[in-house]
Amino acid sequence: MNLRLGVNVDHVATLRQARGGHEPEPVAAALLAQSAGADSITVHLRGDRRHIQERDLRVLKEVLAIPLNVECAATTEAMEVIIPCKPSWVTLVPENREELTTQGGLDAVFLQGMLKPVVRELRGAGVHVSLFVDPVLDQVKMAAKLEADAVELNTGTYSDLPMDSDPSLELARLRDAARLASRLGLRVLAGHGLNLQNVGPVAAIPEIEELNIGHSLIGRAVLVGLERSVAEMLTTMGETRS
């Protein structure tokens, strides 16, 4: 199975919003990533609209030839905006206004009563649903019970390990969660904090179908350009999986 790459362009929008103008254009970044070989584009429509705006969703849906994945909280407000846009995927994530970026996975076990109607509504609208969860077996089981199409395993704890530490325990958690998700009929994605230096062991997990990567790709793009940044990541992922 070829490992796919989803490119998150949120941080291009962060730069745009910093000046309140029109540049840089996240849609243009998404098209560059697409031309460089990205398999999907991910954006996070946050409640505070700190980067991606509703207009971005509409234009991305119109111009992309690859799937659009929209991350959001499981709120009525988010559904009212996203469902009419009809992205290919919605990934439900936890959201805290004070956080700089998503911290930890969604507690699907605790929030199952709230998540169930949201998952049903999205799937009824023809939108595939993924839950961003920590690599915890009970969370994976709940995702299947809620009839999500996929789980995205949070690689944040693994990615944040000190350079000289042993990653074997975190990698084992990711492998076990990926195997269980696959056995339960869920598609398996992963992401958060991955970069060229740490992506290899995660890319080697055979059940994982797609990696969603944003910050490191955009950071690298500042130095070498987005197309080269995406191409480098695809090469590294491909070498590991092969």
C-alpha positions as CSV (number, residue, x, y, z in Angstrom):
1,M,0.0,0.0,0.0
2,N,1.4,3.4,-1.0
3,L,1.5,5.8,1.9
4,R,-0.4,9.1,1.1
5,L,0.5,12.6,2.3
6,G,-2.0,15.1,3.4
7,V,-0.6,18.7,3.5
8,N,-2.0,21.1,6.1
9,V,-1.8,24.7,4.9
10,D,-3.1,26.4,8.1
11,H,0.1,28.2,8.8
12,V,0.1,29.9,5.4
13,A,-3.2,31.4,6.5
14,T,-1.7,32.3,9.9
15,L,0.9,34.4,8.0
16,R,-1.9,36.1,6.0
17,Q,-4.0,36.8,9.1
18,A,-1.0,38.3,10.9
19,R,-1.2,41.4,8.7
20,G,-4.9,41.2,8.0
21,G,-4.3,41.3,4.2
22,H,-4.6,38.8,1.3
23,E,-1.1,37.3,1.2
24,P,0.2,34.7,1.4
25,E,-2.7,32.9,-0.2
26,P,-3.4,29.4,1.4
27,V,-5.3,28.3,-1.7
28,A,-2.2,29.0,-3.8
29,A,-0.2,27.0,-1.3
30,A,-2.7,24.1,-1.6
31,L,-2.4,24.1,-5.3
32,L,1.4,24.1,-5.1
33,A,1.3,21.2,-2.7
34,Q,-1.1,19.4,-5.1
35,S,1.2,19.9,-8.0
36,A,4.1,18.5,-5.9
37,G,2.3,15.3,-5.3
38,A,0.2,15.8,-2.2
39,D,-2.7,13.4,-2.0
40,S,-5.0,15.6,0.0
41,I,-5.2,19.1,1.6
42,T,-6.1,19.6,5.3
43,V,-7.3,22.8,6.9
44,H,-8.6,23.5,10.4
45,L,-11.6,25.7,10.7
46,R,-11.3,26.9,14.2
47,G,-14.1,28.6,16.1
48,D,-12.0,31.7,16.6
49,R,-11.0,31.8,12.9
50,R,-7.4,32.5,13.7
51,H,-6.2,31.3,10.3
52,I,-8.5,29.5,7.9
53,Q,-11.7,31.4,7.0
54,E,-15.0,30.2,5.5
55,R,-14.0,31.8,2.2
56,D,-10.9,29.5,2.1
57,L,-13.1,26.4,2.4
58,R,-15.3,27.5,-0.5
59,V,-12.5,28.3,-2.9
60,L,-10.5,25.1,-1.9
61,K,-13.5,22.9,-2.6
62,E,-13.9,24.6,-6.0
63,V,-10.3,24.4,-7.3
64,L,-8.7,21.3,-5.8
65,A,-8.5,18.1,-7.8
66,I,-7.5,16.1,-4.6
67,P,-9.6,15.5,-1.5
68,L,-10.2,18.3,1.0
69,N,-10.1,17.4,4.7
70,V,-11.5,19.9,7.2
71,E,-10.6,19.6,10.8
72,C,-13.1,21.1,13.3
73,A,-14.7,20.8,16.6
74,A,-18.0,18.9,16.9
75,T,-20.1,22.0,17.2
76,T,-23.4,23.1,15.6
77,E,-21.7,26.3,14.3
78,A,-18.9,24.3,12.6
79,M,-21.4,21.9,11.0
80,E,-23.5,24.8,9.6
81,V,-20.5,26.1,7.8
82,I,-18.8,22.9,6.7
83,I,-21.7,20.6,5.6
84,P,-22.8,23.0,2.8
85,C,-19.2,23.0,1.5
86,K,-19.2,19.2,1.2
87,P,-15.5,18.4,1.8
88,S,-14.4,14.9,1.2
89,W,-13.5,14.4,4.8
90,V,-14.2,16.0,8.2
91,T,-11.8,15.2,11.0
92,L,-13.3,15.9,14.4
93,V,-10.7,17.3,16.9
94,P,-10.7,18.8,20.4
95,E,-10.5,22.5,20.4
96,N,-9.5,25.0,23.2
97,R,-9.4,28.7,22.4
98,E,-6.2,29.2,24.6
99,E,-4.1,26.5,22.8
100,L,-1.5,27.4,20.2
101,T,-2.3,24.2,18.4
102,T,-4.3,21.0,19.0
103,Q,-3.3,19.5,22.3
104,G,-4.0,15.7,22.6
105,G,-6.6,13.6,20.9
106,L,-10.4,13.7,21.1
107,D,-11.8,11.8,24.1
108,A,-14.4,9.9,22.1
109,V,-15.3,7.7,25.1
110,F,-16.3,10.6,27.3
111,L,-17.9,12.6,24.4
112,Q,-19.7,9.7,22.7
113,G,-23.1,11.1,23.4
114,M,-22.2,14.4,21.7
115,L,-20.2,12.9,18.9
116,K,-22.8,10.3,17.8
117,P,-25.3,12.7,16.2
118,V,-22.5,14.8,14.6
119,V,-21.0,11.7,13.0
120,R,-24.4,10.6,11.8
121,E,-25.2,14.1,10.3
122,L,-21.9,14.2,8.4
123,R,-22.2,10.8,7.0
124,G,-25.8,11.4,6.1
125,A,-24.5,14.5,4.1
126,G,-22.1,12.3,2.2
127,V,-19.0,13.4,4.1
128,H,-16.5,10.9,5.4
129,V,-15.7,11.2,9.1
130,S,-12.4,10.7,10.9
131,L,-11.8,11.1,14.6
132,F,-8.4,12.5,15.8
133,V,-7.6,10.3,18.8
134,D,-4.7,9.4,21.0
135,P,-3.3,5.9,20.3
136,V,-5.4,4.3,23.0
137,L,-7.3,1.2,22.3
138,D,-10.5,2.2,24.0
139,Q,-10.6,5.4,21.9
140,V,-10.2,3.4,18.7
141,K,-12.9,1.0,19.7
142,M,-15.2,3.9,20.4
143,A,-14.5,5.4,17.0
144,A,-15.7,2.2,15.4
145,K,-18.7,2.1,17.6
146,L,-19.6,5.6,16.6
147,E,-19.4,4.4,12.9
148,A,-16.6,6.8,12.0
149,D,-14.9,6.0,8.7
150,A,-11.4,6.5,10.0
151,V,-9.2,7.4,12.9
152,E,-6.2,9.8,12.8
153,L,-3.8,8.7,15.4
154,N,-2.2,11.5,17.3
155,T,1.6,11.3,16.9
156,G,2.2,14.3,19.1
157,T,3.6,12.5,22.2
158,Y,6.0,10.5,19.9
159,S,7.0,13.7,18.0
160,D,7.7,15.6,21.2
161,L,10.1,13.0,22.7
162,P,13.6,14.4,23.3
163,M,16.1,13.5,20.6
164,D,18.1,11.1,22.8
165,S,15.1,9.2,24.3
166,D,13.9,5.8,23.3
167,P,10.7,6.0,21.1
168,S,9.9,2.3,21.3
169,L,7.0,2.6,23.8
170,E,5.2,5.4,21.9
171,L,5.8,3.6,18.6
172,A,4.3,0.4,20.1
173,R,1.2,2.3,21.2
174,L,0.9,3.6,17.6
175,R,1.4,0.2,16.1
176,D,-1.2,-1.5,18.4
177,A,-3.8,1.2,17.8
178,A,-3.2,1.1,14.1
179,R,-3.6,-2.7,14.0
180,L,-6.8,-2.6,16.1
181,A,-8.3,0.2,13.9
182,S,-7.6,-1.8,10.8
183,R,-9.1,-4.9,12.2
184,L,-12.3,-2.9,13.1
185,G,-12.6,-1.8,9.5
186,L,-11.4,1.8,10.1
187,R,-9.1,3.6,7.7
188,V,-5.9,4.6,9.6
189,L,-4.3,8.0,9.4
190,A,-1.7,9.6,11.6
191,G,-0.2,13.0,12.3
192,H,0.9,15.9,14.6
193,G,4.4,17.1,14.9
194,L,5.9,14.8,12.2
195,N,8.9,16.1,10.3
196,L,11.7,14.7,8.1
197,Q,13.7,13.5,11.1
198,N,11.0,11.5,12.9
199,V,8.5,10.5,10.2
200,G,10.3,7.3,9.2
201,P,9.2,4.9,12.0
202,V,5.6,6.1,11.8
203,A,5.6,5.8,8.0
204,A,6.8,2.2,8.5
205,I,3.6,1.1,10.3
206,P,1.9,-0.9,7.5
207,E,-1.7,-0.2,8.6
208,I,-1.3,3.6,8.3
209,E,-2.6,4.8,5.0
210,E,-2.0,8.6,5.2
211,L,0.0,11.1,7.2
212,N,-1.2,14.6,7.7
213,I,1.7,17.1,8.1
214,G,1.6,20.8,8.3
215,H,3.9,22.9,10.5
216,S,7.2,21.2,9.5
217,L,6.3,21.3,5.8
218,I,5.4,25.0,5.9
219,G,8.5,25.8,8.0
220,R,10.8,24.0,5.6
221,A,9.0,25.8,2.7
222,V,10.1,29.2,4.0
223,L,13.7,28.0,3.3
224,V,13.4,25.9,0.2
225,G,9.9,26.4,-1.3
226,L,6.7,24.5,-0.8
227,E,7.0,22.2,-3.8
228,R,10.5,21.0,-2.7
229,S,9.4,20.7,0.9
230,V,6.5,18.4,-0.1
231,A,8.7,16.4,-2.5
232,E,11.3,15.8,0.2
233,M,8.6,14.5,2.6
234,L,7.1,12.2,-0.1
235,T,10.6,10.8,-0.9
236,T,11.3,10.1,2.8
237,M,7.9,8.5,3.3
238,G,8.3,6.4,0.2
239,E,11.8,5.2,1.1
240,T,10.6,4.1,4.5
241,R,7.5,2.3,3.3
242,S,9.3,0.5,0.5
